[in-house]
Amino acid sequence: MANEGFLGKFEFKGERAATDDHPPIIRVLPLTVAAPADIPVGTLLKPVEGSDGALTYSPFLSTDADAKPVAVVDSPCEKGETSVIAVAHGTVKTRVLVTGDSQTPTAQNLAVLAQNGVFAA
């Protein structure tokens, strides 16, 4: 007879970017450089291709003309971290979305984000 019972529980605390509208795919993404400051939940991320072809990520800025947002920070990233927990696919809360320079994303930014599989809801 198998033993069955309560083994423990895990609880996420604090605000998250992901919603339950479309189950998110959460990934740990490497940052281009260690976070120089805290990166808040909802920050848009852009890919950065290194000289070796490897992809890393950094906050998408409102002034980035050629870069495209592809993911959203889902859990706070503290200063000095070298990776970030992010929504790579699914729905996120529109009210928490922000660029890396603390601007509200434009409709065009959200459209590009949706083309990459992350939908503001």
PEMOCOR-V328992 format. One record per residue. N is the residue number from 1. RES is the residue in one small letter. PHI is phi in whole degrees, -180 to 180 (none if undefined). OMEGA is omega in whole degrees, 0 to 359 (NA if undefined). Layout:
((N RES PHI OMEGA) (N RES PHI OMEGA))
//
This chain:
((1 m none 181) (2 a -78 174) (3 n -82 177) (4 e -128 179) (5 g 173 182) (6 f -76 182) (7 l -101 182) (8 g 142 178) (9 k -146 180) (10 f -125 183) (11 e -134 173) (12 f -83 179) (13 k -115 178) (14 g 87 182) (15 e -71 175) (16 r -123 180) (17 a -83 184) (18 a -67 175) (19 t -118 178) (20 d -94 181) (21 d -62 178) (22 h -142 186) (23 p -49 185) (24 p -80 168) (25 i -103 182) (26 i -102 179) (27 r -130 171) (28 v -96 184) (29 l -108 178) (30 p -73 177) (31 l -86 179) (32 t -62 174) (33 v -134 177) (34 a -56 183) (35 a -55 180) (36 p -74 178) (37 a -152 177) (38 d -60 176) (39 i -109 186) (40 p -75 174) (41 v -57 178) (42 g 95 180) (43 t -70 177) (44 l -74 180) (45 l -118 177) (46 k -121 176) (47 p -81 176) (48 v -131 180) (49 e -88 179) (50 g -81 181) (51 s -64 178) (52 d -90 179) (53 g 89 180) (54 a -74 178) (55 l -94 169) (56 t -127 185) (57 y -134 175) (58 s -146 180) (59 p -59 176) (60 f -78 180) (61 l -101 179) (62 s -64 181) (63 t -93 180) (64 d -72 183) (65 a -81 184) (66 d -97 182) (67 a -78 179) (68 k -127 177) (69 p -72 183) (70 v -129 183) (71 a -153 181) (72 v -134 178) (73 v -60 183) (74 d -103 182) (75 s -135 183) (76 p -52 179) (77 c -113 184) (78 e -86 178) (79 k -51 177) (80 g 94 179) (81 e -67 180) (82 t -108 176) (83 s -145 183) (84 v -137 176) (85 i -88 188) (86 a -140 173) (87 v -83 179) (88 a -98 178) (89 h -160 179) (90 g 127 181) (91 t -105 179) (92 v -132 180) (93 k -75 181) (94 t -60 186) (95 r -66 180) (96 v -98 185) (97 l -71 182) (98 v -155 174) (99 t -82 180) (100 g -66 177) (101 d -107 173) (102 s 64 177) (103 q -101 175) (104 t -75 179) (105 p -62 178) (106 t -80 176) (107 a -60 179) (108 q -66 177) (109 n -59 181) (110 l -68 177) (111 a -66 178) (112 v -66 177) (113 l -59 179) (114 a -65 177) (115 q -62 178) (116 n -94 173) (117 g 93 177) (118 v -114 189) (119 f -112 177) (120 a -78 181) (121 a -132 NA))
//
